C-alpha cells in the first residue's frame, strides 16, 4: 500500500497519499481507477503492488535497510526487533512465487479479484 500506514501491521486498505512526489501521481491514478471501477463506470481493476520481492536464495530487506537473516529470524520467533526510524519505514517481504500466483489468479478470475476491493463485477 502506498502512503503512511494508519496502523501496523498495515491492513489491506487504502492508506494516505505517498509522501514521495514521484509516487503521488501513481497513487492518484490508482485511486481514480478504483473509484470508477467501484462505481461501475470503469474497467475491472486489481492492483498488486509488492514492495520487497524475494525468493529462494535472496534475503529480503530488513528493518534497517540491510539483508540480515537474523532480523527475520527474530521476527519469526516473536522476538523484539528495533525499528530505527519508526514503523513507517517497514517494507514487508513478498515471496516471488506468491506474487506470480497473485497475478495468475487475478487474470484467471478477474471478477473475484476486482470484488476484493469493492469492484462491481463484469462490464
Buried (B, 14 or more C-beta within 10 A) or exposed (E): BBBEBEEEEBEEEBBEBBEEEEBBEEBEEBEEBBEBBBEEEBEBBBEEEBBEBBBEEEBBBBBBEEEEEEBBEBBEEEEEBEEEEEEEEBEEBBBEEEBEEBEEBBEEEBEEBBBEBEBBEEE
